Every structure is written in structure tokens, then in C-alpha cells.
């Protein structure tokens, strides 16, 4: 199963979730789970969106082996150093 990390930052746009059903439907078409989706943030816990809705995130793991998506957010200059730093 392929792990997909969807990295959220404070004030993320809820519209970013529009990408998630692609992975759900791919698994349905194949007939078995193909993707393991994870909502991630630098520290884990509740992450507030631009409209005030919060979602629970997992802490971004060190040495991750994920395909990672970083939804664009106009108020985030670069993102958490821990997430954007190149690996060893």
C-alpha cells in the first residue's frame, strides 16, 4: 500500500481536500486499498483551516517514506523547516 502524506499548515484552505477523493476512487476501481492517506502537520494535533474548521493531523514523521502533497497557502512563506528540509 502506498502512503500519501497531505501536509497541512495553519490556515490551510479546505478546498485543498478536493484532491483526496482521487485516491479513494482509485482504490474502489482496483477493488482493494491502494493508498493509505495521512493528514500531517509539523507537530500533529488540531490544525485550523481558513474558515475556522479544524482537523486532526499526525505529526510529520522523521525519515518518512510518503508521497507528500503540500497544499498552497498564500499566507505561508515557505513552510515548517522540518518538513521542507532536504533529507540526509
C-alpha positions as CSV (number, residue, x, y, z in Angstrom):
1,X,0.0,0.0,0.0
2,X,1.3,3.4,-0.9
3,X,1.3,6.0,1.9
4,X,0.2,9.5,0.9
5,X,1.0,12.4,3.3
6,X,-1.1,15.5,2.9
7,X,0.8,18.3,4.8
8,X,-1.4,21.0,6.3
9,X,-0.2,24.4,7.7
10,X,-2.2,26.8,9.9
11,X,-5.0,28.5,7.9
12,X,-5.0,25.9,5.1
13,X,-7.7,26.1,2.5
14,X,-10.5,23.5,2.9
15,X,-10.6,23.3,-0.9
16,X,-7.3,21.5,-0.7
17,X,-9.2,18.4,0.3
18,X,-10.7,18.3,-3.2
19,X,-7.6,16.2,-4.2
20,X,-8.3,13.4,-1.7
21,X,-11.2,11.6,-3.4
22,X,-8.8,10.7,-6.3
23,X,-7.1,8.3,-4.0
24,X,-10.4,6.9,-2.6
25,X,-11.8,6.2,-6.1
26,X,-8.6,4.6,-7.3
27,X,-8.8,2.0,-4.5
28,X,-12.5,1.5,-5.3
29,X,-11.8,0.9,-9.0
30,X,-9.0,-1.6,-8.2
31,X,-11.1,-3.3,-5.7
32,X,-8.7,-3.1,-2.8
33,X,-7.0,-0.5,-0.7
34,X,-4.1,1.0,-2.7
35,X,-3.5,4.3,-0.8
36,X,-3.1,5.0,2.9
37,X,-3.9,8.7,3.4
38,X,-2.5,10.7,6.3
39,X,-3.1,14.3,7.2
40,X,0.2,15.6,8.5
41,X,1.5,18.7,10.2
42,X,4.7,19.7,11.9
43,X,3.6,18.8,15.4
44,X,0.4,16.9,14.9
45,X,-2.9,17.6,16.7
46,X,-5.7,20.0,15.6
47,X,-5.0,22.2,12.6
48,X,-7.3,25.2,11.9
49,X,-8.4,26.0,8.4
50,X,-9.0,29.3,6.7
51,X,-12.7,29.0,7.5
52,X,-12.2,28.0,11.2
53,X,-12.8,24.3,10.8
54,X,-10.1,22.2,12.5
55,X,-9.0,18.7,11.5
56,X,-6.8,16.2,13.5
57,X,-3.3,15.7,12.0
58,X,-0.5,13.3,12.7
59,X,3.0,14.7,13.4
60,X,5.2,14.7,10.4
61,X,7.5,11.6,10.9
62,X,11.3,11.8,10.7
63,X,12.6,9.7,7.9
64,X,9.2,9.5,6.2
65,X,8.5,7.3,3.2
66,X,5.5,9.1,1.8
67,X,4.4,10.8,-1.4
68,X,3.8,14.2,0.0
69,X,1.4,16.9,-1.0
70,X,1.8,20.5,0.2
71,X,-1.3,22.4,-0.5
72,X,-0.6,26.0,-1.4
73,X,-1.5,28.7,1.1
74,X,-0.9,32.3,0.3
75,X,0.0,33.3,3.8
76,X,2.7,30.7,4.3
77,X,6.1,31.9,3.0
78,X,7.9,28.6,3.0
79,X,6.6,26.1,5.5
80,X,8.0,24.4,8.5
81,X,11.7,23.8,8.2
82,X,11.4,20.3,9.4
83,X,9.1,19.4,6.5
84,X,10.8,21.3,3.7
85,X,14.4,20.4,4.7
86,X,16.2,18.0,2.4
87,X,16.7,14.5,3.7
88,X,20.1,13.0,4.5
